[in-house]
Amino acid sequence: MIDEVSTPDAVIYGNDGGADGIRGSTAFAESRPQSWAIMSRRRHAAQRVFGSSDAQERVVIGTLDMTLINGKQMLVPFTSHIELAGPRTDAPRIQTMTDPTPIIAALQPAD
């Protein structure tokens, strides 16, 4: 699926991308197995999309519906900032932000 929403030279930043991000759709696809270590199902849904007047940027606000490996279901918000290649950046960039606190709490064993 990443090939449908990214390019081979895109830089993707997020919870698992680190400060330097992940460069390219192939590297991003290879990084995804680690995200499945905590969940058995996930579905992203865009709620709102905003664009800049020059069509170089998008902001997506949405929800992530997931089932964790312990069977708990969660619905958490996410935000993505997308910059297309152009005068302001040399390569397309995607930055996704999600607060991991509720997910970490849900993964903790019951006392």
C-alpha positions in Angstrom: 0.0 0.0 0.0 2.8 2.4 0.7 3.5 2.6 -3.1 0.0 4.0 -3.5 0.6 6.9 -1.2 4.3 7.5 -1.4 7.2 7.8 -3.8 10.6 6.1 -3.9 12.3 9.3 -2.6 9.8 10.3 0.0 11.1 10.9 3.6 8.7 9.6 6.2 8.9 10.8 9.8 7.0 9.4 12.8 7.1 7.3 15.9 9.4 4.7 14.3 11.3 6.9 11.8 13.7 8.6 14.2 15.1 12.1 13.7 16.4 11.3 10.2 13.2 9.7 9.1 12.8 6.8 6.7 13.8 7.5 3.1 11.8 5.9 0.3 8.8 3.7 0.0 10.9 0.5 0.0 12.6 1.4 3.3 9.2 2.4 4.8 7.6 -1.0 3.8 10.6 -2.8 5.4 10.1 -0.9 8.7 6.4 -1.9 9.0 6.8 -5.4 10.4 7.9 -3.9 13.8 4.6 -2.0 14.0 2.7 -5.3 13.8 4.6 -6.5 16.9 1.9 -4.8 19.1 -1.2 -5.0 17.0 -3.1 -7.6 15.0 -5.4 -5.2 13.1 -5.3 -1.5 12.1 -7.3 0.8 10.0 -6.5 4.5 9.4 -9.4 6.8 8.5 -9.0 10.4 7.4 -11.5 12.7 9.0 -10.3 16.0 7.6 -7.7 17.1 5.0 -6.4 20.6 4.7 -4.1 21.9 1.9 -1.9 25.0 1.4 -2.8 27.5 -1.2 0.1 26.5 -3.4 -0.9 22.8 -3.2 2.6 21.8 -1.8 1.4 20.7 1.7 -1.4 18.7 3.2 -2.4 18.1 6.8 -4.5 15.0 7.5 -6.4 14.6 10.8 -7.9 11.2 11.4 -8.3 8.1 13.6 -6.5 4.8 13.9 -8.7 1.9 14.8 -6.7 -1.0 16.0 -6.8 -4.3 17.9 -3.7 -4.9 20.1 -2.1 -8.3 20.4 -3.7 -8.6 23.8 -7.2 -8.3 22.2 -7.9 -4.8 23.4 -9.5 -2.5 20.8 -8.4 1.2 20.6 -9.4 4.2 18.6 -6.7 6.9 18.7 -6.3 10.2 16.9 -3.4 10.8 14.5 -2.2 13.8 12.4 0.0 13.6 9.3 1.8 16.5 7.7 2.7 15.9 4.0 5.0 18.1 2.0 5.3 17.5 -1.7 8.6 18.0 -3.5 8.9 21.6 -4.8 10.5 24.9 -4.0 10.4 24.3 -0.2 11.7 20.7 0.0 13.9 18.5 -2.1 11.9 15.3 -1.6 8.3 14.6 -0.5 8.0 14.3 3.3 5.4 12.7 5.5 5.4 13.2 9.3 2.8 11.3 11.3 2.1 12.1 15.0 0.2 9.9 17.4 0.3 10.0 21.2 1.5 6.5 22.2 0.6 6.9 25.9 -2.8 5.2 25.7 -1.5 2.4 23.6 1.4 1.7 26.0 -1.0 1.8 28.9 -3.3 -0.7 27.2 -0.4 -3.1 26.6 0.5 -3.3 30.2 -0.5 -6.5 32.1 -3.4 -6.2 34.5 -2.4 -6.0 38.2 
